């Protein structure tokens, strides 16, 4: 496809960060965006709400449906999917963007953090996929795109944050399983992961672990995501894409515009060799 015009994207966690960047990119091409996120009122430390995101999406040229959703709650996800179908007539694309992060060793990981990561990352991804699939199966060129890493089982990727790695790999295993299960029915299920750390509000919450100047902006993930979503679903499923590789394949060779600070070296993201 040349454009996402008229397509309906259901994006979890789209009130800020990478999710919002994908929404704005798709909206600029005339897409309908379902914003499924928790923030209905301003957060003291995090920017944006579902309503400010909706305004940005409409200003960018798309149609927006802001829905307050906790993706851990089955009834809320099911209701949001039903409202999306009622409003836009169907769902063409699911973007599993919502994710929780806590980078710490086993002895310093509270079980409430362990539970949150598994509930949001694994359960939320599986639940949103399960709820959207009946409608995706009716769509023309349906896609599920999940922001999770390639499955790299080297011990070093578990050593310092076993709980987080388990939760993110759970998302990736969902990608692998659903891709195999639905490939014959024409639903593309893929993963996308950044080569370098992305400067988002989540990064700021990690207490200076990575210098934002050594990061890229969320726009690189948005551009790569939209390139993936324009592929024919029957020809591209079960892949673990890296943002830079996707863009190189469509002719992008200068990545300096994506840098927060073009003069700084970039920090490679987790799970990337």
N, C-alpha and C positions, 0 to 999 in steps of 0.2 A: 504494500500500500504506500501511496505517496503522502497520505495524511491520516490523522486520527479524527478528522471531521465527522461529527455525528456519532462517534463511538462513546459508550458509557463506561467510565472507569470507576470502580469501587476501590478506594484507597484507604487503608487503615493508617491511622496516625498522620493524617494529611494536614493537620493544622499548623505544622511548622517543619523546618528541616528538609530532609531529602524528600519526604512525602509531599510536602507543599511544592517543592521545586518541580517534581514530576507532574503534579497537578497543573501548575502554571504553564509548563511546556506543552502539555496536551491541550490545555485550554486555549493556548495561542493558535492551535490548529483547528479549533472549533469543537472540542470534545465536551461531553457532559461529565462532571466530576461529582461523585458521592464522597463527601468528607466524613469518614467514620472515625471519630476521635473523641477523647474524653473532655477536652478543654472547652467548656462553654462559657466560662468566666476567666478573666485574666489571672494568670499564675504569677506569684511574686518573683519567681526566678526564671521563668521560661516565657518566651515571646509568643504571641498569637493565640487565637481561639478559633473554633470552627466557623465563627461568624466573620472574623477579620479575614480568614482564609477564603471564605465564600466571596467576599467583596473583591479580593485580589483576583480570584479566578474569573469573576464576571468582568472585571476591568480588563483582563487579558484576552477576553473574547469567548469564553466558555460559559456553560450553564452550571450552576452549583447547587448541590443539595447538602446543607450542613446537618449532620445528625450526631447527637451526643451518644457515643457508644463506648462501653467498656468491653473490649474484645474478649475478655475472660468470661463474659456472661452470655450464655447461649441464647436466652430470650431476646437480649438486646441485638445481637448479631442477626438473628432470624427476622426480627422486626425491621431492622435497617435494610436488609436485603429486600423484604417485601415492599417497603416504602420506595426503594430505588426502582424496582420493577414497575410499581404503580406510577411513578413520576416520569420515568424515561422509556418505559416499554420493554426493558430487558437489561441485562448486564453483559457487556462484551469482554471486559478485562477486569481481573482482580489483581491489585498490587498489594502484597503482604509486606508492608513497610514497618508497622508498629513493632517495637522491640524494646526490651529492658536490658540494661547492662550494669554489671557490678564486677569490677576486676580486682579480685582478691584471692589469696590462698585459702585452702580448705578450713583452716582453723580460725580465719577471720571473716568467714562468710556466714552471716546469720541465716537461719533457715527461712526467715520471712523473705530474704532476698533470693534465696534459692527457689522458693516457691513462686515468687513474682516472675522471675525470669522464665521458668518453665511454663507458668500459666499464660504469660503474654506471648513469649516466643514460640513455644511448641504448640500448646493448646490453642492459642489465638490463631496461629497460621492454619492449623488443621481445621478448626471450627469455621473460620471465614471461607476456606476453600470448600468445605463440605456444604455450607449454606449457599454458596454462589454456583457450584457446579451444575445443579439442575437447569439453571438459566444459561450458563456458559455453553452447555450442550445444545442449546437451541440457537446460539449466536453464530454469526458469520465471522470466521477467523478469531475464535476465542483464545485468550491467553490468561495464564496465571504467572505472575512474575514475583518472586520472593527475594528479598534482600538478605541473602545468607551466603556463607562462604563455601568454597570447594571443600569436599570432605578429605582433609589431610590428617591422617592418623599419627603423624610424628609426635612423640611424647612432648616435645618442646611447646606444642600448641595447647597442651593441657596443664603443663607444669605449674604455672603461676595463677591460673584462673580456671580450674577444672569445672566449676559450676557454670560459668559463662560459656565455656566451650561446649559443654554438653547441651546447653539450651540452644545455642546457635546451630550446632550440628543436628539437633532435633528438627530445626526448620529445614535444613538441607536434606535430611532423610525423608521429610515429607515431600519435598520436591522430587526426589528420586522415585519414591513410591507412586506418587500421583502421575508422574510422567509415564511410568510404565503401565499403570492401570488404564489411563485414558488416551494413550497414543493412538489406538485404533479408532477412537471416536472423535479424533480431530482437535482435541484440546491441547494446546502447547503449554507445558509446565516447565519453567526455567528458573534459574537463580542468577542474581547479579551481585557482584561484590566489588568494592573499590580497590584499586591497586595501592592507593595512598590513603592516609587518614583524611576524613572529610570534616571540615569545620562546621559543626552544628551545635545546638544548645546542649545536646547530650555530651559533647566533648567538654564544654564548659563545666558540666556537673562532675567531671572526673578530677577536679581539683588541680589543674595545671599539669596533668600527666604528659600532654603533648602540647607544644607551642603552636597556637593557631596559625602563625606565620609559616609554619612548615606543612601546612595542609592545603588541600584543594577545596573549592567551593562545592556545594551540592549540585551545581549546574552540570557538572560532568556526569553525575549519576542520572540526572534527568535526561540529558541528551542520549546517553547510552540506553536507558530504559525505553525511551520512545522509539529508538532505532530497532530494538528487539521486538517491540510490540507491533511494528509494521511488517514484520516477516510473516510469511504464510505459515499458519499454525501447524499444518500437516508436515511441513518440511523442517521445523526447528523446535524440538522438544527434548527435555532431559539434559540440557546443557548447564554448566556452571560458568557463566560468563564473567569476565573481568572488564570493568568499564573502559579502560584504555584500549584493550584489544578490540572491543566492539567498535569503538570510534575509528581506530586505524583501518578496520575493514571497510568503512564507508568513506575513507579518504581524508580523515583528520590526522594531521601530522604535527601541528603546533598545539601543544597543550598548555602553553604559558598563560593564555587567558583564563584558565581555570584555577591558577594559583592564587592563594590569598595574598602572598607577597612573592612576586616573580624573582626577587633577588635571594630568596631563601631556599635551602635544600629541602626536599620533601621527605616526610616520614612515611615509610612503608606501612601498610595496614597489617593487622594480624592475619594469620593463616595464608599469607602469600610467601612463596619461596623466592 
